[in-house]
Amino acid sequence: MTDQDRMQAVQDWAAELAHHLEIEDAPVDTAAILGIAGEAAHTVVRPAAPVTTFLIGYAAGLAEATGQAEFSTAQQAATGVARRLLAARAAAQDEGTPGGGTQDGAAQGEDAQDSA
């Protein structure tokens, strides 16, 4: 299976799942989702990938539902928070700091809802 076939399979799956979840109009940027998932998997541990993407989607959906931001804006802000945390963790790992990163998102800048 080629990379193009894999991406098509992911896009087909996303469309099928969205249909059955009755959210066909939900924007799904598979390349962006897979990108941040890959960063989380390589920086933290592999199982961090789905957790990271879930939390970004949850934060973006909550921001949209409460009227704080449009979904795409909130998604970009939440992804930015995740990228900053991952970068800090990677830098700490490069420096040999145990555990790497921080648990306080505010220490890395704005949180997703403040950015949205």
VMD Tcl script that draws the C-alpha trace (Angstrom):
set ca {
  {0.00 0.00 0.00}
  {1.45 3.38 -0.99}
  {1.44 6.50 1.18}
  {-1.23 7.94 -1.10}
  {-3.36 4.81 -0.60}
  {-2.92 5.09 3.17}
  {-3.98 8.75 3.19}
  {-6.99 7.91 1.03}
  {-7.94 5.12 3.45}
  {-7.70 7.55 6.38}
  {-9.79 10.16 4.56}
  {-12.39 7.54 3.58}
  {-12.53 6.30 7.18}
  {-12.91 9.85 8.52}
  {-15.76 10.54 6.10}
  {-17.50 7.27 7.01}
  {-17.11 7.85 10.73}
  {-18.25 11.48 10.46}
  {-21.34 10.31 8.58}
  {-22.24 7.78 11.27}
  {-21.57 10.32 14.01}
  {-23.85 12.71 12.10}
  {-21.15 15.37 11.79}
  {-20.53 15.22 8.03}
  {-19.79 18.95 7.87}
  {-17.02 18.79 10.48}
  {-13.72 20.05 9.07}
  {-11.15 17.25 9.07}
  {-7.61 18.24 8.11}
  {-6.08 14.77 8.16}
  {-2.58 16.00 7.33}
  {-2.60 18.45 10.27}
  {-4.06 15.87 12.64}
  {-1.52 13.24 11.63}
  {1.27 15.81 11.90}
  {0.58 16.77 15.51}
  {-0.10 13.11 16.37}
  {3.31 12.19 14.97}
  {4.99 14.94 16.98}
  {3.33 13.70 20.18}
  {4.19 10.07 19.44}
  {7.85 10.85 18.84}
  {8.27 13.40 21.62}
  {6.30 11.76 24.45}
  {5.35 8.13 23.77}
  {3.36 6.59 20.95}
  {0.05 6.40 22.89}
  {0.24 10.17 23.40}
  {-0.77 10.65 19.76}
  {-4.49 9.84 20.04}
  {-4.74 11.50 23.44}
  {-3.20 14.69 22.04}
  {-5.53 14.83 19.06}
  {-8.56 14.08 21.24}
  {-7.72 16.89 23.66}
  {-7.12 19.38 20.83}
  {-10.48 18.47 19.29}
  {-12.24 18.63 22.64}
  {-10.80 22.05 23.45}
  {-11.69 23.37 20.00}
  {-15.22 21.98 20.17}
  {-15.76 23.43 23.63}
  {-14.50 26.84 22.54}
  {-16.85 26.81 19.56}
  {-19.82 25.53 21.57}
  {-19.41 28.24 24.19}
  {-19.02 30.97 21.59}
  {-15.41 31.76 22.48}
  {-14.09 31.17 18.95}
  {-14.82 29.68 15.55}
  {-13.83 26.02 15.43}
  {-10.90 26.46 13.03}
  {-9.48 29.32 15.12}
  {-9.86 27.34 18.32}
  {-8.33 24.24 16.71}
  {-5.31 26.24 15.53}
  {-4.89 27.76 19.00}
  {-5.13 24.38 20.74}
  {-2.69 22.86 18.26}
  {-0.33 25.77 18.93}
  {-0.44 25.05 22.65}
  {0.33 21.38 22.01}
  {3.22 22.27 19.66}
  {4.74 24.63 22.23}
  {4.52 22.01 24.96}
  {6.01 19.36 22.68}
  {8.84 21.70 21.67}
  {9.59 22.45 25.33}
  {9.54 18.75 26.14}
  {11.84 17.96 23.22}
  {14.26 20.70 24.27}
  {14.27 19.43 27.85}
  {14.91 15.89 26.61}
  {17.80 17.16 24.49}
  {19.23 18.82 27.59}
  {18.74 15.63 29.60}
  {16.14 17.07 31.96}
  {14.21 14.18 33.54}
  {10.59 13.99 32.41}
  {10.95 16.92 30.02}
  {8.36 19.58 29.46}
  {5.96 21.06 31.94}
  {2.50 20.29 33.17}
  {1.58 23.96 33.32}
  {0.46 25.12 29.86}
  {0.53 28.71 31.06}
  {4.28 28.39 31.61}
  {4.66 27.90 27.86}
  {2.45 30.80 26.84}
  {-1.24 31.28 26.41}
  {-3.63 28.43 26.85}
  {-5.90 27.39 24.00}
  {-8.91 29.34 25.15}
  {-6.95 32.54 25.76}
  {-5.44 32.23 22.27}
  {-8.79 31.59 20.61}
}
mol new
graphics top color blue
foreach p $ca { graphics top sphere $p radius 0.5 }
foreach p [lrange $ca 0 end-1] q [lrange $ca 1 end] { graphics top cylinder $p $q radius 0.2 }
display resetview
